[in-house]
Amino acid sequence: MIDVLIVEDEPAILMGIMQLVESLELPIEVQGGCGNGIDAMKHIGQKKPDVVITDIRMPGMNGLELIEKSQKTYPGIQYIVLSGYSEFEYAKKAIQYGVEEYILKPPVRGELYDVLKKLCDRISSEKEDEEKEALRGLIFNGITEDIKTPSGWGEGRCAYLFMVCAGPFSSWAEEFIHPDREVWGSSQMEEWLCGCLQGEDRCIVLEGRAENERLILLLASDHYIDPVKRLVNELSFYEKRLGMPVNMVISDALSSPGQLKGIYQQIRQCMANHALLGRSHACFLEREQEQGAVLAIHNDEKRKLESLLAQNEISGIIKLFDRMCERWSAERISQSSCLFSIKYLLTEIYRSSPVLMKKYRMEELLYKADAAVGRSTDFPGLLEGISQIINELNKTARESRLNKRVEDVVDLLYEYILEHYAEPVPIEEFVRQFNYNANYIANQFSIIKGISVNRLITELRLEKAKEQLIHTDALLKDIAELVGYRDVSYFSRIFKEYTGLSPRQFRCRDEV
């Protein structure tokens, strides 16, 4: 409602204007009337009206003095000046004070309606903007200063907070995902959604942190689930209207605005855990602890990946990923789990090539994965983006392997052994990618590094075993497995050959 104060020194005219304003069928409440500027100034200080309709010539303090003084103390009030034909110069001065509206006395119903309707629309829009800005400040930053309970949220009523995301839920979406503003604009969405609600139910649509995110505050007249269902049904149509999936999370019923910030953080985490890639999804905020991202790659897929990497079958790896995407879509695997699994896949490719480990930083590769998911609105788009990354890695590795000097290959093998000494070291497969013979590289390794490949592996394993024997109480079989020996007896024999003591003797000696 828009609050109006009427100031007129002639009682009969004052009463007539008050009755006329009340009869206009506008969202207006007449606070009262004052006979002069002095009384009006007191009223303004107490009631803070939105609009003041004032005569110009009045005793004590005229209308222009009232406007000038109140503007300094209470900015933001709108004024309508009532003037006669002989007071045109006064009206011009009022315009200098920023007054945009004036009406000749006596006011005509149609003219008064048009002026007040324009002011009501402007003030309502400004109030809505202020309300939304205050709500955004509360939700995002916990700012409670000057926060007012939104109209429609009071005793016997309840509120729900929706978070809606068009396309992927990702910080990268801000750069790549741009929903049609004619459909996704907050004002257009609010008009559309409010039109589907019934009775006194209403909703407020707020801009989210990213362009593809919206927050919707549903203000319902009761605690029944019907308004929530109605809103979910309407939001589901946005998938077709935008041409991309729409994910949403809905809070439980809220009793006060003070809950909004905490609920928003929970909703955002829930969205991160439950948003689906390539399809729309809606869920209520769960009260229990949310499960984070999980690896969505099966053991047989891991083994297949390992085999394809050993054979450097890049096309096979892309086909494997294609089949994963099909399964993830069918099983409704969350976007966060898809991203986690993609990072695992790319990391395995990265770790399989010492050339890539030289050329790239791991952070750079994971950064590319985040960007690929952030631009993908469906699984075919995701497949294209990740395939491009895999092909780029393969091209880099292939180009870097061409014409490698023997010394470079030896250095790469040495670095590989330092990191993978506890695993079987496939020297033949390693040197094959550089088009060298395994025996030749092994001989050159001994010459250049002053130690054979097998000796280096053994020494690294036994040094690690010594650390474990000294600093832990781990069982011998566990230590043996940790450093790369599955047979504890063989481990003990090798250990004694190199140190002159059995593992148990070595541990006991240290204790003595």
N, C-alpha and C positions, 0 to 999 in steps of 0.2 A: 504493500500500500504506500501511496505517496501522501505525505502529511502537508497540509496547506494551512497557512495563516492569512486572514483577510484583515486589512487595515483601512478603515474608512470612518471619518468623523461624523457623518450623518447616520444616526441609528437606523432609520428606515431603509436607506440604501444599503447599509452594512447587512441588515437582515435579509434583504432581497438578494444580494450577491451570494450570501452563504447558502440560501435555499436553492439558488440557481446552480451553484457549483455542485451541491449534493445531488441534484437531479440529473446530472450529465451522464451517469452510468459509466464512469471511469474509475480506475482503481485508486480512488482518492478518499482521504479522510480529512474533513475540516476540523482542525484542532480548536478553532474558535475565532473570535473577532476582537479587534482592538480599535479604540476611537482615536488614538494619536500615536505618534512615533515613540514617545517615551514608554508607554505601556507595551507597545509592540517590541521594543528592544528588550524589556524584561522577559517577555514571553519567549522571544527567540533564544535568550540565554538559558531558559529553563527547558524548553521543549525541542529546540533544534529542528524546526520545520524544513521540509525539502523545498517548498515554494512559498513565496510571500507575494500576495496580491495587494498592492498599496495605492491609495490615492496620493496625489502630490501635495495639494494644499491642505494642511492640517495644523491645528494649534500645538504649541509646545515644541514639537520636532516634526518638520514636514517629511514627506516621502523621500525626497532626495537626500536629506540629512540622515534619515534612517538607513537608506541603502549604503551611503558612504561609510557610516560608522559600523554597521553590521558586517559589511564586507571585510573590513580589517580584522574584526574579531572572530567572525564565523564564515570563513570562505567556503564556497561550494554551494551556497543557497542560490536558487534561481528566483528572479523577480519578474513580476508582471506589473507594469505601471498603468494605472487608470488616469486618463487625462481628458480634459475638454478641449474643444477647438481653440480656445483662447490660451491654452497652456502648452502650445507646441514647442516653445523655446525650452520649457522645463523638460519636455519629453526628449529633446535633442541632448540636453545635459545628462539625462539618465542614460542615454546611449553611450556617452563618454565614460560612464561608470561601468560599462560592460553589460548593461541591461539590453537584452535583445528583443523583448516583447513589451508592447504597450497597446492598450485598447481604449478606444474612445468611450466616454461615459454618455449615457448609460450602456453597460455591456449588452451585446446581442448574443443570444444563446449560441448560435452557430459559430460566431467568431470566437467566443470564449471556449467553446468545445475544441475548436481546431488548435488554438494556442495551448490549452492545457493538455490535449492529446499529444502534441509534439513534445512538450516538456516531460510528460509522464514516460513516453518512450525513451527519451534521452536519459532521464534519471534512473529508470529501471535498468537500462543497459549499463549505466555507470555503476549502479549498485551490484549488478550481477558480476561485472568485471572485478570490482573490489572484493566481493565475496569469494570469487574464484581465486584471486591472487592470495587472499588470506588463507584459503584452504590449501593451496599449493605450498605456501610457506609453512603451514602446520604439518602437512603430510611429509614434505621433503626435508624440512629443516627443524621441525619441532617448535616453530615460532608461535607462541600463544598470545602475544601482545595484540590487543584490539580484536581478537577473534570473537565473532558473534556466531551463535548457533544458527545455522541456515534455516530459513523459513521452511516449514514442513517437517522439522525435526524437533518434536516436543513430546510432552507427556502422552502416553498411549500410542506413540508412533515409534518406528524403528528405522534403521538405516543399514545399508549393505554397501561395501566398497568392492567394485569390480576392477580388475586390471585386465585390459584387452591388448593383445599384441598381434599385429598383422605381419605375417611372414616370420622369419626366425627371430628368436629372442636373443639378441647379441649386441654388444657395443658396436660391432661393425655394421649393424643394420642402418644406423644413422647415415652412413656413407652410401650404402647400396640400395636400401629399400625405401621407396618413395610412393606411398599409397596415393591414389587420386584424391586431391584436396576437395574436389566437389562432392565426394562421398565421405571422405575420412576427416574432413575439417571438423573441429570440435563443435562449432555452432550448428553446422548442418546435421551432425550426428545427434546433438541434443534435441534439435527440433524434431528429427525423425523418431527418436526413442520416446520422447515425451508424448508424441502423438499416439503411441501404441499403449500408453498407460491409461488407467481408468481412475475416475473419481479425483481425489486430491493427491494421488501418487504423482511424484515428479522425480526427475533425475538431473544431476549436474555433471557435465562432461568437461574434464580437465585435460590439458596437454600433459603428456608424460615426459619422461626424461629424454626419450628419443622420438623421432618423428613418427615411427610406426607403433608407438605405445599411446594408449589412452586410459585414463582413470575415470570411472563412472561412479558417482555417489547416488545410489537409489534411496529416495526418501519415501517410505511406504506408510500407508495409513494404519496398518496393523502388522502382526507378526506372521500372517499366513504366507505361504511360499509362492502363491499365485503371481504377485508382481515380479518376483525373481525369475520364475519360469517364463513369464511373458517377455522379460528383457533378454533372457538367454536365447529364446526363440528368434527374437528380432536381430540380435547380434550374429546369430548363425547365418543370416542372409548375407552378411558382409563378405563371406568367402566368395560367393558368386559375384557380388557387386564389385569387389576389388580384384578378383582373379587371383587370389592367394589365400592360403589357410589363415584362420583366425583362432588363436588360443586365448582362453580366458580363465581367470581364477576369481572365485567369489568368496568373500569373507562370511563369517557368521554374523548374526544381527549385532549391531553396535548400539550402545546406549548413550554415548556422548562423543562430541568431536575430539575430546582429549585422547581417545583410543586410536585415532587415525594414523598417527606416525608409527606406532608399534605394529599395528595391523598391516600397514603398507610394507614394512620391512619383511614381515612374514609372508605376505602375498608375493612379493618379488622373489623371495627364495623358493617359494612353492612353484612359481612360474619357471624359474631356472631348472628345477628338478623335473617338472612334468610337461613342459611344452613339447609338442611333437613337431617333427619336421615333415612338411609336405601334406599335412592334414590338420583339420580343425579339431579342437579338443577343449572341453570345459570341465572344471573340477572345483569343488569346494575346498577352502583352506583346511588342511588337516591339522587337528590339534596335536597329534603325536609327532615325534621327531621325523623329519623328512629324510628319506634315503637319497644320498647323493648319486653322482654318476657311477655307473658300473661298467666293466669291460664286457662288451657285447660280441666278443669274438670267441667262438667255440674252440675246444682243444683240437679238433680235426682241422679247423681252419688255420690254427696256428702252425700245425705240422705241415700243412700244404704251403703256407707262406714260407716256412723255413726251407722247404724243398725248392720252391720257385726262386728264392733268393740265392740258394747255392748254385742254381743253374743259370742265374741272371736272366730269368724269363719275365721280362717286364710286362709283356702283353698278357701273360698268364696271371700276373699279380693284379692287373686291372680287371680281368675277367672275374677273379676271385672277389675283388671289392664290389663288382657289379652284383654278384650273387649275395654278398653281405647286405647290400642296400635293399635288395628285394626282400630278404628275410627281415631286416629291421623295419621296413614299411609294414609288412604283414603282421609282425609281432608288436607293432606300436611301441618300438623302442624310443625312449625320450631323446630329445635333441642333445641334452648334456651327455648321455651315454654314447650317442653316435660320435660326438666330438671327441670324447675320451678314447673311444676305440680307434678313431682315425689317427689320433696322435700316437697311439700305440703302433699302428701299422707303419706310419711314416718314420717313427723312431727305429723300428726294426730295419727298414730299408737303409736308413742313415747309418746305423751301427754296422751293417753288413759291408760297408764300403769305406776303407780308410781314406780313399780319395775325397769322398763327401765330408768326412770328419775333418779333413784339412780345409776344404773349401767353404763349408757352412758352419755357422754356430747353431746349436740346437734350438736356441730361442728364436732364431730367424725362421726355422722350419715350422715350429709350433705357431708362430705368428701367421704364416701362410695358411695353416690349417684353420685358424680362427677366422681369417678373412674369407676363406672358401665357404665355410658354414654360414657366415654372416651375410653372404650374398645369395644363398640358395633358398628358394621358396618351395622346392620339391626335390625328390631324390634324383631325377635325371639331371637337374642342375648341379646337385652335389657331386654326382658321378663325374660330370664334365670337369668341375673345378678340381677335384682331387686327382683325376687322371692327368690333368695338365701339370700338376705339381710332380706326380710320379715320373712323367715323361721328361720333365725339366731336370729332375735329379739324375735320371738315367743318361740324359744327354751330357750333363756336366761330368758325370763319372766316366762316360765313354770317351769324351774329348780329352779328359785329363789323363786317361790311361795310355793314350796313343803316344808313341815315341818316348816313353819313360826310360830314363837312364837306369842302369843296373843299380847305381848307388841310391837312386830315389826309391826304387822298389825295395831294396834292403832296408832303408830307413822306414818305409811304410810298414813293412813286415815286423820290424823291431817294435814300432809303436803299437801295432796290433797285438803282438805277444804280451807287451806290458799290461794291456787292458784285459786280454782274454786268456791269460795263462792257465786259469783254472778250468778252462773248457778245452775240448779237443781242438787243436789248431790245424785246419785243413790246408796245409801248405800248397798241395797240388792245385786246389781250387783257387787259392789266393793268388798264386803267380800266373795262373792261366788267363786271368782277366787282363794281364799286361803282355800276354803273348810271349812268356818266358818259360823255360824248362825248369821244373821244380828242383832237380838235382843241381843244375847250374846255379840257381839262386841260393840254394843251401850252401854250396861251396863258397860262393862269393860272400855270403853272410858271415861264414867263419873267418874269412880273410879280413873283411872290413871291420867287423865288430870284435874280432879276437875271441869269439866263443861260438860254439855250434848252436843251432836252433834248439835241439833237444836239451843240451846242457843249460841253456838260458831258461827254458821252461822249467826244468827240474829245480834249478837254484831259486827261481822266483816262488815256486810252490813250497819248497822247504823253508825258505825264509818266512813265508806267511805261516807255515805250520809252527815254526819256533815261536812266533809272536803269540799264537793261540795257546801253545803249551805253557808259556810263561805267564800270560795275563788272563787266562780263563780256566775254568774247570770243565771244559767241554770234553765229552768222551772221545777216545781216539778215532772211532769210526766216523763220528761227526766231523772231526778235524780233517780226516782223510778225504771225505766227500767235499768239504768246503774248498780244499786246495786242488781237487781234480782227480783223486784216486778213489775208485769204487771198492777196491779190494784192500782192506785194512792191513792184511799180512804183507801184501806187496808194498804198501806205503811204509810199513815198519822196516822192511828190508832195505828199501831205497834210502830211508832216513838214516839208518845205521851205517850204510856204505859211505855216505857223504859226511856224517858228523862223528862217526866212531862210537856213537851211543844209540841205544834204542829210544823211541819216543818217551817211554816211561822213565828210563834212566835220565834222560835230558830234563824232564820235568822235575824229578826228585833232586837232581843236582842243583837245580835252581832254588828249590825250597831249602836245601841245606846251606 
